[in-house]
């Protein structure tokens, strides 16, 4: 709708996971480094957590790109499964043939273990990536732990990457999962973007789409961080709507008031007002603390 008006070749703020728009902030790079290191260790599990929309999927896709060529990856996007359903799905992802009428935990486990052993003999690493892992049932997680029991003297034959929301951390604190928790060799909690990273994120996406990096005013960029809290998915939604409003108003740049209007349409005026008020409160609180500190210093010097 607004692409030609702003000289864009593509929608820079689509929420589709297009790798061409991949922005690896220092936080995302650090998360990737932790996961990569964990997969090289002898343990069976690595874990990445973060709030909704912070870019966990981005990190997982980058991780998959960087895995060695001799790696077979099984990817599970919907883990709301029973133990036997999960094992069947792993078989599907690894290309393991099985007979439905023989389905049982032991049958599927034996099939998977056989594939792991065969991959190891051929020099192939096997990695299982589970997204939205906070939805896994405790008994399913325990079944995953049992799968990682197959090992050589140096390493596990199956490495598991658990990706989920902060609830996953709480899930793994349960007493019955303590053995699994002890096998996690690397864990990282992905935080939202900082204010400066938000500016770089928006400039990066506009640049990839062939647009002008200054399509958002400086005050609008401040509002982006203020309202979104640095969460990439929310940034995309609000910036896309803001560009649409700027197009309808025939504005060459997105000013602050138009971005706030876009945020009100997407999030609701009450949410926008609340987040603006919270930032103002933090600012005033900081100024009061600064004033008190200066007063104390003055009192010590001249009192």
C-alpha positions in Angstrom: 0.0 0.0 0.0 2.7 2.5 1.0 5.7 0.9 -0.7 5.9 3.0 -3.9 5.2 6.2 -1.9 8.2 5.7 0.3 10.4 4.1 -2.4 10.5 0.7 -0.8 11.0 -2.5 -2.7 9.4 -4.7 0.0 7.5 -4.5 3.2 10.3 -3.8 5.8 8.1 -4.6 8.8 6.4 -7.8 7.8 6.2 -10.2 10.8 7.0 -13.1 8.5 10.5 -14.6 9.5 12.3 -13.5 6.3 16.0 -14.2 6.8 16.9 -11.3 4.5 15.8 -9.0 7.3 17.7 -10.8 10.0 19.0 -8.3 12.6 21.4 -9.8 15.1 21.7 -7.4 18.0 24.6 -7.9 20.5 22.1 -9.8 22.6 21.1 -12.1 19.8 24.7 -12.8 19.0 25.4 -13.6 22.6 22.4 -16.0 22.7 23.7 -17.7 19.5 27.2 -18.0 21.0 25.8 -19.7 24.1 23.7 -22.2 22.1 26.6 -23.0 19.8 29.0 -23.5 22.7 26.4 -25.8 24.4 26.0 -28.0 21.4 29.7 -28.5 21.3 29.8 -29.7 24.9 29.1 -33.3 26.0 25.7 -32.6 27.6 22.4 -33.4 26.0 20.5 -30.1 26.3 20.8 -26.3 25.7 18.0 -23.8 26.4 17.0 -20.4 25.1 14.2 -18.5 26.8 12.7 -15.1 26.3 9.4 -13.2 26.3 7.0 -13.4 23.3 8.4 -11.7 20.2 11.9 -11.1 21.4 13.5 -13.0 18.5 14.0 -16.5 19.8 13.0 -18.0 16.4 15.5 -15.6 14.7 18.3 -17.1 16.8 17.1 -20.7 16.2 17.1 -20.1 12.4 20.6 -18.6 12.6 21.7 -21.5 14.7 20.4 -24.0 12.0 22.3 -22.1 9.3 25.5 -22.4 11.3 25.3 -26.1 12.1 27.9 -28.2 10.3 26.8 -29.9 7.0 27.1 -33.3 8.7 24.1 -32.5 11.0 20.6 -33.9 10.7 18.1 -31.6 12.4 14.6 -32.6 13.7 12.5 -29.5 14.2 9.3 -29.5 16.3 7.2 -26.4 16.3 4.1 -27.6 18.2 5.1 -29.7 21.2 1.7 -30.0 22.8 1.9 -33.7 22.3 1.9 -36.8 24.5 5.1 -38.8 24.9 4.2 -41.3 22.2 3.1 -38.5 19.8 6.4 -36.7 20.3 8.4 -39.8 19.6 6.4 -40.4 16.4 7.0 -36.8 15.4 10.8 -37.2 15.9 10.7 -40.3 13.8 8.9 -38.3 11.0 11.5 -35.5 11.2 14.4 -37.9 11.1 12.9 -39.8 8.2 12.6 -43.0 10.3 10.0 -45.5 8.9 7.7 -47.2 11.4 4.5 -49.2 11.4 1.5 -47.5 13.1 0.0 -50.7 14.4 3.2 -51.3 16.4 3.2 -47.9 18.1 4.4 -47.9 21.7 7.0 -45.9 23.7 9.5 -48.8 23.5 8.9 -49.2 19.7 9.5 -45.6 18.9 12.4 -45.3 21.3 14.2 -48.2 19.8 13.6 -46.8 16.3 15.1 -43.4 17.3 18.0 -44.9 19.2 18.8 -47.1 16.1 18.9 -44.0 13.9 21.1 -42.1 16.4 23.6 -45.0 16.4 23.5 -45.2 12.6 24.1 -41.5 12.2 27.0 -41.6 14.6 28.6 -44.5 12.6 28.3 -42.3 9.5 29.8 -39.3 11.2 26.4 -37.4 11.3 25.4 -35.3 14.3 21.8 -35.4 15.3 20.1 -32.3 16.8 16.5 -31.9 18.0 15.1 -28.4 18.2 11.8 -27.8 20.1 10.1 -24.5 19.9 7.5 -23.3 22.4 9.0 -25.9 24.8 7.2 -24.4 27.8 4.2 -26.4 26.6 6.0 -29.8 27.0 4.5 -32.0 29.7 6.9 -33.2 32.5 6.5 -36.8 31.4 7.4 -35.8 27.8 10.5 -34.0 29.0 11.5 -37.1 30.9 11.1 -39.2 27.8 13.5 -36.7 26.0 16.0 -37.1 28.8 15.9 -40.9 28.3 16.6 -40.5 24.6 19.8 -38.6 25.4 21.1 -41.5 27.5 22.7 -43.0 24.3 26.2 -41.7 24.4 29.8 -42.5 23.6 32.7 -42.0 26.0 32.9 -38.4 24.8 29.4 -37.1 23.9 25.7 -37.6 23.7 24.4 -38.9 20.4 21.4 -36.6 20.5 21.6 -32.9 21.3 18.3 -31.2 22.3 17.7 -27.4 21.9 14.7 -26.2 24.1 13.3 -22.8 23.0 10.5 -21.3 25.1 9.0 -18.5 27.1 10.1 -17.8 30.7 7.6 -20.4 32.0 10.1 -23.0 30.7 12.6 -22.0 33.4 9.9 -22.6 36.0 9.0 -25.9 34.5 12.5 -27.2 34.8 12.7 -26.4 38.5 10.2 -29.2 39.2 11.7 -31.9 41.4 10.9 -34.7 39.0 12.9 -32.9 36.2 16.0 -32.2 38.2 18.0 -34.8 36.3 17.2 -33.1 33.0 18.0 -29.7 34.4 21.4 -30.9 35.4 22.1 -31.9 31.8 21.6 -28.4 30.4 25.1 -27.3 29.4 24.2 -23.8 28.2 21.2 -21.5 28.8 20.4 -17.9 27.8 17.5 -15.6 28.5 17.0 -13.2 25.6 16.0 -9.7 26.7 14.3 -7.1 24.5 16.3 -4.6 22.4 17.7 -1.5 24.1 16.8 2.0 22.9 19.9 2.4 20.6 19.3 -1.2 19.3 15.7 -0.3 18.4 17.0 2.6 16.2 19.5 0.3 14.5 16.9 -2.4 14.1 14.5 0.0 12.3 17.3 1.5 10.2 18.4 -2.0 9.2 15.0 -3.2 8.0 14.4 0.0 6.1 17.8 -0.3 4.4 17.2 -3.9 3.3 13.9 -2.8 1.8 15.7 0.0 -0.2 14.2 2.8 1.9 15.5 5.9 3.6 16.7 5.2 7.1 15.3 8.6 8.3 11.6 7.7 7.5 11.0 7.9 11.3 11.7 11.1 13.1 14.0 11.1 16.1 11.1 11.7 18.4 9.1 8.9 16.8 12.0 6.5 17.3 12.1 7.4 21.0 8.3 6.6 21.1 8.9 3.3 19.4 11.2 2.1 22.3 8.9 3.7 24.9 5.8 2.0 23.7 7.1 -1.4 22.4 9.7 -2.0 25.2 12.1 -3.1 22.5 10.2 -6.3 21.5 10.9 -6.8 17.7 7.5 -8.3 16.8 5.6 -5.4 18.3 8.0 -2.9 16.6 7.2 -4.5 13.3 3.4 -4.3 13.9 3.4 -0.7 15.0 5.9 0.6 12.4 4.0 -1.0 9.6 0.8 0.7 10.8 2.6 4.0 11.3 3.9 4.0 7.7 0.4 3.3 6.5 -0.9 6.3 8.4 1.9 8.5 7.1 1.0 7.4 3.6 -2.7 8.3 4.1 -1.7 11.7 5.5 0.9 12.1 2.6 3.6 12.8 5.1 7.2 12.1 3.9 8.3 11.0 7.4 6.6 9.4 10.4 6.3 12.0 13.2 5.9 11.0 16.8 2.1 11.8 16.9 1.4 9.5 14.0 3.4 6.6 15.6 1.4 7.1 18.8 -1.8 7.0 16.7 -0.7 3.8 15.1 0.2 2.3 18.5 -3.3 3.3 19.8 -5.0 1.5 16.9 -2.9 -1.7 17.5 -2.5 -1.8 21.3 -5.4 0.4 22.4 -5.2 3.9 23.7 -5.3 2.8 27.3 -2.1 0.7 26.9 -0.3 3.5 25.1 -1.3 6.0 27.8 -0.2 3.6 30.5 3.2 3.0 28.9 3.8 6.7 28.3 2.9 7.5 31.9 5.2 4.8 33.2 8.2 6.2 31.3 7.3 9.7 32.5 7.1 8.4 36.1 10.6 6.8 35.7 12.0 10.0 34.3 10.5 12.2 37.1 11.7 9.6 39.7 15.2 9.8 38.3 15.2 13.6 38.4 14.0 13.6 42.0 16.8 11.2 43.0 19.3 13.4 41.2 18.0 16.5 43.0 18.2 14.7 46.4 21.7 13.6 45.7 22.8 17.1 44.6 21.2 18.5 47.7 23.0 16.1 49.9 26.3 17.0 48.3 25.6 20.7 48.6 24.8 20.2 52.3 28.0 18.4 52.9 30.0 21.0 51.1 28.4 24.2 52.5 26.5 23.0 55.6 
